[in-house]
Amino acid sequence: MPLEAEIRTALQTLDPTVLEVINESALHSGHAGDDGSGESHWRIRIAASRLDELTRIARHRAIHDALGPAIIGRIHALAIEIK
């Protein structure tokens, strides 16, 4: 399964009302974190009521927890935008 699909599936546990998963790896081609997989740099735009009452740090932790170590371990850079 492509990493984008894995990310989308994992984040469904947060019941998002908005979820955009954007692969930005091509923008970082040749960068030290570019592993050549084409799946190293990601941006997530998400809105979920479960995140509303959390602090910014707690929101990011919740997203990282939802993704889990198997996915996080395969990502060099993850930008998170919470709406």
MIDOSE-1310 file (N, C-alpha, C; in nm, 2 decimals, decimal comma, always signed):
residues 83
mple	+0,09/-0,12/+0,00/+0,00/+0,00/+0,00/+0,09/+0,12/+0,00; +0,06/+0,22/-0,09/+0,14/+0,35/-0,09/+0,13/+0,42/+0,05; +0,24/+0,49/+0,08/+0,24/+0,55/+0,21/+0,13/+0,65/+0,23; +0,09/+0,72/+0,12/-0,02/+0,82/+0,13/-0,15/+0,74/+0,18
aeir	-0,18/+0,63/+0,13/-0,29/+0,55/+0,17/-0,28/+0,51/+0,32; -0,16/+0,47/+0,36/-0,14/+0,43/+0,50/-0,16/+0,55/+0,59; -0,11/+0,67/+0,55/-0,13/+0,79/+0,63/-0,28/+0,82/+0,65; -0,35/+0,81/+0,53/-0,50/+0,84/+0,53/-0,57/+0,74/+0,63
talq	-0,54/+0,62/+0,61/-0,61/+0,51/+0,69/-0,58/+0,54/+0,84; -0,46/+0,56/+0,87/-0,42/+0,58/+1,02/-0,49/+0,70/+1,08; -0,50/+0,81/+1,00/-0,56/+0,93/+1,06/-0,71/+0,92/+1,07; -0,77/+0,82/+1,01/-0,92/+0,81/+1,02/-0,96/+0,78/+1,17
tldp	-0,87/+0,74/+1,25/-0,90/+0,72/+1,39/-0,93/+0,85/+1,46; -0,89/+0,96/+1,40/-0,92/+1,09/+1,46/-1,06/+1,15/+1,41; -1,12/+1,07/+1,32/-1,25/+1,12/+1,26/-1,24/+1,26/+1,20; -1,15/+1,28/+1,11/-1,14/+1,41/+1,05/-1,25/+1,45/+0,96
tvle	-1,28/+1,58/+0,97/-1,38/+1,64/+0,88/-1,31/+1,69/+0,76; -1,19/+1,72/+0,77/-1,10/+1,77/+0,66/-0,97/+1,69/+0,67; -0,93/+1,63/+0,56/-0,80/+1,56/+0,56/-0,74/+1,57/+0,42; -0,63/+1,64/+0,41/-0,55/+1,64/+0,29/-0,41/+1,58/+0,33
vine	-0,37/+1,49/+0,24/-0,23/+1,43/+0,26/-0,16/+1,47/+0,13; -0,06/+1,55/+0,14/+0,01/+1,60/+0,03/+0,16/+1,55/+0,03; +0,20/+1,49/-0,08/+0,34/+1,44/-0,09/+0,42/+1,55/-0,15; +0,51/+1,61/-0,07/+0,60/+1,72/-0,11/+0,74/+1,67/-0,14
salh	+0,76/+1,54/-0,15/+0,89/+1,49/-0,17/+0,96/+1,54/-0,29; +0,89/+1,56/-0,40/+0,95/+1,61/-0,52/+1,01/+1,75/-0,50; +0,96/+1,83/-0,41/+1,01/+1,96/-0,38/+1,14/+1,96/-0,31; +1,18/+1,84/-0,26/+1,30/+1,82/-0,18/+1,40/+1,73/-0,24
sgha	+1,39/+1,71/-0,37/+1,48/+1,62/-0,44/+1,62/+1,66/-0,42; +1,71/+1,57/-0,39/+1,85/+1,60/-0,37/+1,88/+1,65/-0,23; +1,78/+1,68/-0,15/+1,80/+1,72/-0,01/+1,85/+1,60/+0,07; +1,92/+1,63/+0,18/+1,98/+1,52/+0,26/+1,88/+1,42/+0,31
gddg	+1,76/+1,46/+0,33/+1,65/+1,37/+0,38/+1,58/+1,30/+0,27; +1,61/+1,33/+0,14/+1,55/+1,26/+0,03/+1,62/+1,12/+0,01; +1,54/+1,02/+0,04/+1,59/+0,88/+0,04/+1,57/+0,82/-0,10; +1,51/+0,89/-0,19/+1,49/+0,84/-0,33/+1,36/+0,76/-0,34
sges	+1,29/+0,74/-0,24/+1,16/+0,67/-0,24/+1,05/+0,75/-0,30; +1,06/+0,88/-0,30/+0,95/+0,97/-0,34/+0,84/+0,98/-0,24; +0,87/+0,93/-0,12/+0,77/+0,94/-0,01/+0,84/+0,98/+0,12; +0,92/+1,08/+0,12/+1,00/+1,12/+0,24/+0,95/+1,25/+0,30
hwri	+0,88/+1,34/+0,23/+0,83/+1,47/+0,28/+0,68/+1,48/+0,26; +0,61/+1,51/+0,37/+0,46/+1,51/+0,36/+0,41/+1,63/+0,43; +0,29/+1,67/+0,39/+0,21/+1,78/+0,46/+0,08/+1,72/+0,48; +0,03/+1,74/+0,60/-0,11/+1,70/+0,64/-0,19/+1,82/+0,68
riaa	-0,30/+1,84/+0,62/-0,40/+1,94/+0,66/-0,52/+1,87/+0,72; -0,55/+1,90/+0,84/-0,65/+1,82/+0,91/-0,74/+1,91/+1,00; -0,87/+1,87/+1,00/-0,96/+1,93/+1,10/-1,03/+1,81/+1,16; -1,04/+1,81/+1,29/-1,11/+1,70/+1,36/-1,15/+1,75/+1,50
srld	-1,27/+1,73/+1,53/-1,32/+1,78/+1,66/-1,24/+1,72/+1,78; -1,19/+1,60/+1,76/-1,10/+1,54/+1,87/-0,98/+1,63/+1,90; -0,94/+1,71/+1,81/-0,82/+1,79/+1,83/-0,85/+1,93/+1,88; -0,98/+1,97/+1,88/-1,02/+2,11/+1,91/-0,98/+2,15/+2,05
eltr	-0,99/+2,08/+2,15/-0,96/+2,12/+2,29/-0,82/+2,10/+2,33; -0,74/+2,04/+2,24/-0,60/+2,01/+2,28/-0,51/+2,13/+2,25; -0,40/+2,14/+2,32/-0,30/+2,24/+2,29/-0,23/+2,20/+2,16; -0,15/+2,29/+2,11/-0,09/+2,26/+1,98/+0,01/+2,14/+1,99
iarh	+0,08/+2,13/+2,09/+0,17/+2,02/+2,11/+0,09/+1,89/+2,13; -0,02/+1,89/+2,20/-0,10/+1,77/+2,22/-0,16/+1,73/+2,09; -0,20/+1,83/+2,00/-0,26/+1,79/+1,87/-0,15/+1,72/+1,79; -0,03/+1,77/+1,78/+0,08/+1,71/+1,71/+0,11/+1,57/+1,76
raih	+0,11/+1,56/+1,89/+0,13/+1,42/+1,95/+0,02/+1,33/+1,91; -0,11/+1,38/+1,91/-0,22/+1,29/+1,88/-0,20/+1,24/+1,73; -0,16/+1,33/+1,64/-0,14/+1,29/+1,50/-0,03/+1,19/+1,49; +0,08/+1,22/+1,56/+0,20/+1,12/+1,56/+0,15/+0,99/+1,62
dalg	+0,08/+0,99/+1,72/+0,03/+0,86/+1,78/-0,06/+0,79/+1,69; -0,15/+0,86/+1,62/-0,24/+0,80/+1,52/-0,16/+0,73/+1,41; -0,05/+0,80/+1,36/+0,03/+0,75/+1,25/+0,11/+0,63/+1,30; +0,16/+0,63/+1,42/+0,23/+0,52/+1,48/+0,38/+0,52/+1,43
paii	+0,46/+0,44/+1,50/+0,61/+0,44/+1,47/+0,64/+0,38/+1,34; +0,56/+0,29/+1,29/+0,59/+0,23/+1,16/+0,58/+0,33/+1,04; +0,49/+0,42/+1,05/+0,47/+0,52/+0,95/+0,57/+0,64/+0,98; +0,57/+0,69/+1,10/+0,66/+0,80/+1,13/+0,81/+0,76/+1,10
grih	+0,84/+0,64/+1,12/+0,98/+0,60/+1,09/+1,02/+0,60/+0,95; +0,92/+0,61/+0,86/+0,95/+0,62/+0,71/+0,94/+0,76/+0,66; +0,91/+0,86/+0,74/+0,89/+0,99/+0,70/+1,01/+1,08/+0,75; +1,07/+1,15/+0,66/+1,18/+1,24/+0,70/+1,13/+1,37/+0,75
alai	+1,03/+1,43/+0,68/+0,97/+1,55/+0,72/+0,82/+1,55/+0,71; +0,75/+1,60/+0,82/+0,61/+1,60/+0,82/+0,56/+1,74/+0,87; +0,50/+1,81/+0,78/+0,44/+1,94/+0,81/+0,29/+1,92/+0,85; +0,25/+1,97/+0,96/+0,11/+1,95/+1,01/+0,04/+2,09/+1,01
eik	-0,07/+2,10/+0,94/-0,16/+2,21/+0,95/-0,29/+2,17/+1,01; -0,33/+2,23/+1,12/-0,45/+2,19/+1,19/-0,55/+2,30/+1,17; -0,66/+2,28/+1,11/-0,77/+2,38/+1,09/-0,87/+2,38/+1,20
